[in-house]
Amino acid sequence: MTAPLFFVEAGALGSDEIVLDGAEGRHAAKVRRLRAGEQVDLADGTGALAHCLVTLAGVDALTLTVQERTTAPAPTPSFTVVQALPKGDRGELAVEVLTEVGVDEIVPWQAARCVTKWTGDRGERSAQRWAAHAREAAKQARRARVPTLAPAASTAEVSARLSAAALAIVLHEGASDPLATVMLPSSGEVVLVVGPEGGVDESELAAFAAAGALTSRLGPEVLRTSTAGVAALAALLARTSRWA
């Protein structure tokens, strides 16, 4: 059986004996019911990983002995998804599944046709929910690296990201070139832009094209904004050494 993964704070993996407490410790002890003698992996979310043995199981904490330390290398090429803000809880769904598939960074995008607006306290709460979903999904997927959640970006800020990428792709149902024919770099950053339910407007398309982005489409079906990025990311990752 594969050892369960739990996250700890950065810098907490340096000791040979570690106490896993707090929310992660309660989950390990009360929900997973881990006992002495079982294996557990700890990660700090940035690639550091410790393979541990449970030596003592308390009511809401575990005492662990580190058996081996490793580092998960940064994947290459890296994949960033610029996700237009969906309605309701579909944003959390997109973040969760993008993380499980293998996204490295998610950029919330306040596109012109987004119904949802991230402003004030609402924006802060939404960002916190996205970050929490990314962390939980990374744990479920046993990823030592939690995807980065960037601050919400404007179209101008997204354009700047696109111009710096090794490859920038805007998903658009009217594009002539299918995603399957796009040539992928072996290194650097691939940025994938997913528009809102109302679509990417002409001024945004023009700005992204000026930044060097390609437009591409998936199949004949029209996907929702919360699922289009997942499908596109999986299609691209399947063509890289990351999924070899």
C-alpha positions as CSV (number, residue, x, y, z in Angstrom):
1,M,0.0,0.0,0.0
2,T,1.3,3.5,-0.9
3,A,2.2,5.6,2.1
4,P,-0.2,8.6,2.7
5,L,1.2,12.1,2.2
6,F,0.8,15.0,4.6
7,F,2.1,18.5,4.4
8,V,4.2,20.4,6.9
9,E,5.6,23.9,7.1
10,A,8.7,24.8,5.1
11,G,11.8,23.9,7.1
12,A,10.1,21.3,9.3
13,L,11.8,18.4,7.7
14,G,15.2,19.0,9.1
15,S,14.9,16.9,12.3
16,D,15.3,13.2,12.5
17,E,12.1,13.0,14.6
18,I,9.1,15.0,13.6
19,V,5.8,15.5,15.4
20,L,2.9,15.8,13.0
21,D,0.2,17.8,14.8
22,G,-2.4,20.4,14.0
23,A,-5.0,19.8,11.3
24,E,-2.7,17.3,9.4
25,G,-1.9,15.4,12.6
26,R,-5.6,15.1,13.5
27,H,-6.4,13.9,10.1
28,A,-3.6,11.3,10.2
29,A,-4.5,10.1,13.7
30,K,-8.3,10.4,13.8
31,V,-9.4,10.0,10.1
32,R,-6.7,7.8,8.7
33,R,-6.2,6.0,12.0
34,L,-2.4,5.5,11.4
35,R,-0.6,3.5,14.0
36,A,3.0,2.8,15.1
37,G,4.9,0.9,12.5
38,E,3.2,2.4,9.5
39,Q,4.8,4.4,6.7
40,V,4.1,8.1,6.2
41,D,5.4,10.6,3.7
42,L,5.8,14.3,4.6
43,A,6.3,17.1,2.1
44,D,6.7,20.9,2.5
45,G,4.9,21.8,-0.7
46,T,8.1,23.0,-2.5
47,G,9.6,19.7,-3.4
48,A,11.2,18.5,-0.1
49,L,10.0,15.0,0.9
50,A,10.7,12.8,3.9
51,H,9.8,9.1,4.1
52,C,8.9,8.4,7.7
53,L,8.0,5.6,10.1
54,V,5.3,6.2,12.7
55,T,6.8,5.6,16.2
56,L,4.0,6.9,18.3
57,A,0.3,7.5,17.6
58,G,-1.5,9.9,19.8
59,V,-5.1,11.1,19.9
60,D,-4.5,13.9,17.4
61,A,-0.8,13.7,16.5
62,L,1.9,11.3,15.3
63,T,5.5,11.1,16.2
64,L,7.6,10.1,13.2
65,T,11.2,9.0,12.6
66,V,12.6,10.2,9.3
67,Q,14.1,7.2,7.3
68,E,15.0,9.0,4.0
69,R,14.9,12.5,2.6
70,T,14.5,13.2,-1.1
71,T,13.7,16.2,-3.3
72,A,11.2,16.1,-6.1
73,P,12.7,18.0,-9.0
74,A,10.9,20.9,-10.6
75,P,9.0,19.5,-13.6
76,T,9.9,20.6,-17.1
77,P,8.4,22.0,-19.1
78,S,6.3,23.7,-16.5
79,F,2.6,24.3,-17.2
80,T,0.7,27.4,-16.1
81,V,-3.0,27.7,-16.6
82,V,-4.6,31.2,-16.7
83,Q,-8.1,30.4,-15.6
84,A,-10.9,32.9,-16.2
85,L,-13.1,33.2,-13.1
86,P,-16.0,30.7,-13.3
87,K,-19.3,31.1,-11.6
88,G,-20.1,29.5,-8.2
89,D,-17.9,26.7,-7.0
90,R,-16.7,25.7,-10.5
91,G,-13.5,27.6,-9.8
92,E,-12.7,25.3,-7.0
93,L,-13.5,22.3,-9.2
94,A,-11.1,23.6,-11.9
95,V,-8.3,24.1,-9.3
96,E,-8.8,20.7,-7.8
97,V,-8.6,18.7,-11.0
98,L,-5.9,20.9,-12.6
99,T,-3.8,20.1,-9.5
100,E,-4.5,16.4,-9.7
101,V,-3.5,16.4,-13.4
102,G,-0.2,18.2,-12.8
103,V,-0.5,22.0,-13.2
104,D,2.4,24.0,-11.8
105,E,0.8,27.4,-11.5
106,I,-2.7,28.8,-11.7
107,V,-3.4,32.4,-12.5
108,P,-7.0,33.6,-11.8
109,W,-8.0,35.9,-14.6
110,Q,-10.6,38.7,-14.4
111,A,-11.6,38.5,-18.0
112,A,-14.0,41.1,-19.5
113,R,-16.8,38.6,-19.8
114,C,-16.5,37.1,-16.4
115,V,-19.6,37.3,-14.3
116,T,-17.7,36.6,-11.1
117,K,-15.7,39.5,-9.7
118,W,-12.9,39.1,-7.2
119,T,-13.0,42.4,-5.3
120,G,-12.4,43.2,-1.7
121,D,-13.0,40.6,1.0
122,R,-14.8,38.4,-1.5
123,G,-11.7,38.2,-3.7
124,E,-9.5,37.4,-0.7
125,R,-11.9,34.6,0.5
126,S,-12.1,33.2,-3.1
127,A,-8.3,33.2,-3.4
128,Q,-8.0,31.4,0.0
129,R,-10.5,28.7,-1.1
130,W,-8.6,28.2,-4.4
131,A,-5.3,27.8,-2.4
132,A,-6.9,25.4,0.0
133,H,-8.3,23.2,-2.8
134,A,-4.9,23.2,-4.5
135,R,-3.2,22.0,-1.3
136,E,-5.8,19.3,-0.6
137,A,-5.7,18.1,-4.2
138,A,-1.9,18.0,-4.2
139,K,-2.1,15.8,-1.0
140,Q,-4.6,13.4,-2.6
141,A,-2.4,13.2,-5.8
142,R,0.7,12.7,-3.7
143,R,2.5,15.7,-5.1
144,A,5.5,17.0,-3.2
145,R,5.0,20.4,-4.9
146,V,1.8,22.3,-4.4
147,P,0.9,24.4,-7.4
148,T,1.5,28.1,-7.1
149,L,-1.6,30.3,-6.9
150,A,-0.8,33.6,-8.4
151,P,-2.7,36.8,-7.5
152,A,-5.7,37.6,-9.7
153,A,-4.5,39.1,-13.0
154,S,-5.8,41.7,-15.4
155,T,-5.6,41.1,-19.2
156,A,-2.5,43.3,-19.3
157,E,-0.8,41.2,-16.7
158,V,-1.7,38.0,-18.4
159,S,-0.3,39.4,-21.7
160,A,3.0,40.1,-19.9
161,R,3.1,36.4,-18.7
162,L,2.4,35.2,-22.3
163,S,5.2,37.3,-23.8
164,A,7.7,35.7,-21.4
165,A,6.6,32.1,-21.9
166,A,8.3,29.5,-24.1
167,L,4.9,28.7,-25.5
168,A,1.6,30.5,-25.0
169,I,-1.7,29.1,-26.1
170,V,-5.2,30.6,-25.9
171,L,-8.1,28.1,-26.1
172,H,-10.7,29.4,-28.5
173,E,-13.5,27.4,-30.2
174,G,-13.1,29.4,-33.4
175,A,-9.4,28.6,-33.8
176,S,-8.3,26.7,-36.9
177,D,-5.4,24.8,-35.4
178,P,-6.2,21.9,-33.1
179,L,-4.3,21.6,-29.8
180,A,-2.9,18.2,-30.9
181,T,-0.8,19.9,-33.6
182,V,0.9,22.5,-31.4
183,M,4.6,21.9,-31.1
184,L,5.7,21.8,-27.5
185,P,9.0,23.0,-26.0
186,S,11.1,20.5,-24.1
187,S,11.8,23.1,-21.4
188,G,10.6,26.5,-20.1
189,E,7.1,27.5,-19.3
190,V,3.9,26.7,-21.3
191,V,1.1,29.0,-20.5
192,L,-2.5,28.0,-21.3
193,V,-5.3,30.6,-21.3
194,V,-8.8,29.4,-20.6
195,G,-11.5,32.0,-21.2
196,P,-14.8,32.6,-19.4
197,E,-18.2,31.0,-20.3
198,G,-18.9,34.1,-22.5
199,G,-15.6,33.6,-24.4
200,V,-12.5,35.6,-24.8
201,D,-13.4,39.0,-26.4
202,E,-11.8,40.5,-29.5
203,S,-9.7,43.0,-27.6
204,E,-8.3,40.3,-25.3
205,L,-7.5,38.0,-28.3
206,A,-5.7,40.9,-30.0
207,A,-3.7,41.6,-26.8
208,F,-2.7,38.0,-26.4
209,A,-1.8,37.7,-30.1
210,A,0.4,40.7,-29.8
211,A,2.1,39.0,-26.9
212,G,3.0,36.1,-29.1
213,A,0.2,33.6,-28.1
214,L,-1.3,31.0,-30.4
215,T,-5.0,30.3,-30.6
216,S,-6.0,26.7,-30.6
217,R,-9.0,24.5,-30.1
218,L,-9.8,21.1,-28.5
219,G,-12.3,18.8,-30.2
220,P,-15.7,19.8,-31.7
221,E,-17.4,19.8,-28.3
222,V,-17.6,23.1,-26.4
223,L,-16.4,22.6,-22.9
224,R,-17.2,24.7,-19.8
225,T,-14.5,27.0,-18.5
226,S,-14.0,24.8,-15.5
227,T,-13.3,21.7,-17.6
228,A,-11.6,23.0,-20.7
229,G,-8.3,23.7,-19.0
230,V,-8.2,20.3,-17.5
231,A,-8.8,18.6,-20.8
232,A,-6.2,20.8,-22.6
233,L,-3.6,20.3,-19.8
234,A,-4.0,16.5,-19.9
235,A,-3.8,16.5,-23.7
236,L,-0.5,18.5,-23.6
237,L,1.1,16.6,-20.7
238,A,0.5,13.3,-22.4
239,R,2.8,14.5,-25.2
240,T,5.7,15.4,-22.8
241,S,8.3,13.3,-20.9
242,R,6.4,14.2,-17.7
243,W,3.8,11.6,-18.5
244,A,6.2,9.2,-20.3
